[in-house]
Amino acid sequence: MRTFKIFFNTIRSMSLKKIIRLLSLVLPHPLFSLLSFYATIQAFTVAQKKFPHSASKNGVGNAFRHALWCCFILMYCCKISSPEKALDFCERLTNMHEELFPNEPLETKMDLHNNKIGMDYFREILPGIHRQFFEKSFFIDALIQKTESAKVLQSLDDHFDGFLVYLNDK
C-alpha cells in the first residue's frame, strides 16, 4: 500500500507536461509499463535489504539499485517480447525518469551511468541464458560483486566504464 501511495503522490506532484510525456511512453506499451513498475518495486525492495543505509541516497546502494532496476525491467520485459524491444523501452524509460525527476548534474550522471551498467550486464549474459529462464538471483549476486569495485564519481568529466559509480556522501 505504501508503494502505491508514493506512486500516487509522485504523479500528483508532476506538471501536466511531464504527465503527458510519461503517458506518451507508457500507453503504447502497457505490458512493459506494468512489468517495469513491478521491477521498480522489486529493485527498491532488494536494494533496501542489501544496502539499508545507502539505497535511497547517493551511495553504493543507490548504484546497485539503478543497475538492478534496469536488469529487472529487461528480465521481465524479455519474457514477453524481444530483447531488442525490451532494451529500447528500458533505455527510454530510465532516461525519461532522469528527465522528469531531475537531480543535480553529478547525480544524474551517476544514475544514467549505473543504468547503463545494468543494461550492459544484461546484454553480456543474454547469449548464455534463454530469456525465459532468467532469475533475479543472476543479477543480484553479480551486481553486489560489482559494488565491491565501485568508483567514487567526483566530477562530470570522470569516466569509469564498466564500474558502478557513486557519490561520496560524507
C-alpha positions in Angstrom: 0.0 0.0 0.0 2.9 2.4 0.8 4.3 1.9 -2.7 1.0 3.0 -4.3 0.8 6.0 -2.1 4.3 7.0 -3.1 3.4 6.4 -6.8 0.2 8.4 -6.5 1.9 11.3 -4.7 4.7 11.4 -7.3 2.2 11.6 -10.2 0.2 14.2 -8.4 3.3 16.4 -8.0 4.1 16.3 -11.7 3.2 19.1 -14.1 0.7 18.3 -16.9 3.6 18.5 -19.5 5.5 15.8 -17.6 2.5 13.6 -17.2 1.8 13.8 -21.0 5.5 12.9 -21.7 5.2 9.9 -19.3 1.9 8.8 -20.9 3.4 9.0 -24.4 5.9 6.3 -23.3 3.7 4.0 -21.2 0.4 4.0 -23.0 1.7 2.4 -26.2 3.4 -0.3 -24.1 1.0 -1.2 -21.3 2.5 -4.6 -20.5 6.1 -3.2 -20.5 4.9 -0.4 -18.3 3.3 -2.8 -15.7 6.3 -5.0 -15.7 8.6 -2.0 -15.3 6.5 -0.8 -12.3 6.8 -4.3 -10.8 10.6 -4.3 -11.5 10.9 -0.9 -9.8 9.2 -2.2 -6.6 11.4 -5.4 -6.7 14.7 -3.5 -7.2 13.9 -1.0 -4.5 13.0 -3.8 -2.0 16.1 -5.8 -2.7 18.3 -2.7 -2.5 16.8 -1.7 0.8 17.5 -5.1 2.2 21.1 -5.3 0.9 22.1 -1.7 1.4 19.8 -0.2 4.0 21.9 2.9 4.6 22.7 3.9 1.0 20.0 2.5 -1.3 18.0 5.7 -1.1 20.9 8.1 -1.0 23.8 8.6 -3.4 26.0 5.8 -2.0 26.9 2.4 -3.4 23.4 1.1 -2.6 21.9 3.6 -5.0 24.4 2.5 -7.7 23.3 -1.1 -7.1 19.6 -0.2 -7.2 19.8 1.6 -10.5 21.7 -1.2 -12.2 19.4 -3.8 -10.7 16.4 -1.8 -11.7 17.4 -2.0 -15.4 18.3 -5.7 -15.2 14.8 -6.4 -13.7 13.0 -4.3 -16.3 14.8 -6.2 -19.0 14.3 -9.6 -17.4 10.6 -9.1 -17.1 10.0 -7.4 -20.5 12.1 -10.1 -22.3 9.8 -12.7 -21.1 7.0 -11.2 -23.3 9.0 -9.6 -26.1 12.3 -9.5 -27.9 15.4 -8.3 -26.1 15.8 -5.5 -28.6 12.4 -4.1 -27.8 12.9 -4.5 -24.1 16.3 -2.8 -24.3 14.8 0.1 -26.3 11.9 0.5 -23.8 14.2 0.2 -20.7 16.6 2.9 -22.0 13.8 5.3 -22.9 12.0 4.7 -19.6 15.1 5.1 -17.4 16.4 8.2 -19.3 12.9 9.7 -19.1 12.9 9.1 -15.4 16.0 11.3 -15.0 14.5 14.0 -17.2 11.1 14.0 -15.3 12.7 13.9 -11.9 15.8 15.9 -12.3 18.7 15.8 -9.8 22.0 17.7 -9.6 24.1 17.1 -12.7 26.5 14.8 -11.0 23.7 12.7 -9.5 22.1 12.5 -12.9 25.4 11.3 -14.5 25.7 8.7 -11.7 22.2 7.4 -12.3 22.5 7.2 -16.0 25.9 5.6 -15.8 24.6 2.9 -13.4 21.5 2.3 -15.5 23.9 1.6 -18.5 25.9 -0.8 -16.3 22.7 -2.7 -15.6 21.7 -2.8 -19.3 25.2 -3.7 -20.4 25.4 -6.6 -17.8 22.1 -7.9 -19.1 23.3 -7.8 -22.7 26.5 -9.6 -21.6 24.7 -12.6 -20.1 21.8 -12.7 -22.6 23.5 -15.0 -25.1 24.3 -17.6 -22.4 20.8 -18.0 -20.9 17.4 -18.4 -22.6 15.5 -15.2 -21.7 12.6 -17.3 -20.3 14.9 -18.7 -17.6 16.3 -15.5 -16.2 16.1 -15.3 -12.4 16.5 -12.3 -10.1 19.5 -14.0 -8.3 21.5 -13.9 -11.6 21.6 -10.1 -11.3 21.7 -9.6 -7.5 24.8 -11.6 -6.9 26.8 -10.2 -9.8 25.8 -6.6 -9.1 26.7 -7.0 -5.4 30.1 -8.1 -6.6 30.3 -5.0 -8.8 29.6 -2.8 -5.7 32.9 -4.0 -4.2 34.9 -2.3 -7.0 32.6 0.7 -7.4 34.2 4.0 -8.0 33.5 7.4 -6.5 32.3 9.9 -9.1 33.7 13.3 -8.3 33.3 15.3 -11.5 31.2 15.4 -14.6 34.5 14.6 -16.5 35.1 11.3 -14.7 34.7 8.2 -16.8 34.6 4.7 -15.2 33.5 2.4 -18.0 32.4 -1.0 -16.7 32.3 0.1 -13.0 29.3 1.1 -10.8 29.8 4.7 -9.6 28.5 6.5 -6.5 28.9 9.9 -4.8 31.0 10.3 -1.7 28.3 11.2 0.9 30.5 12.2 3.8 
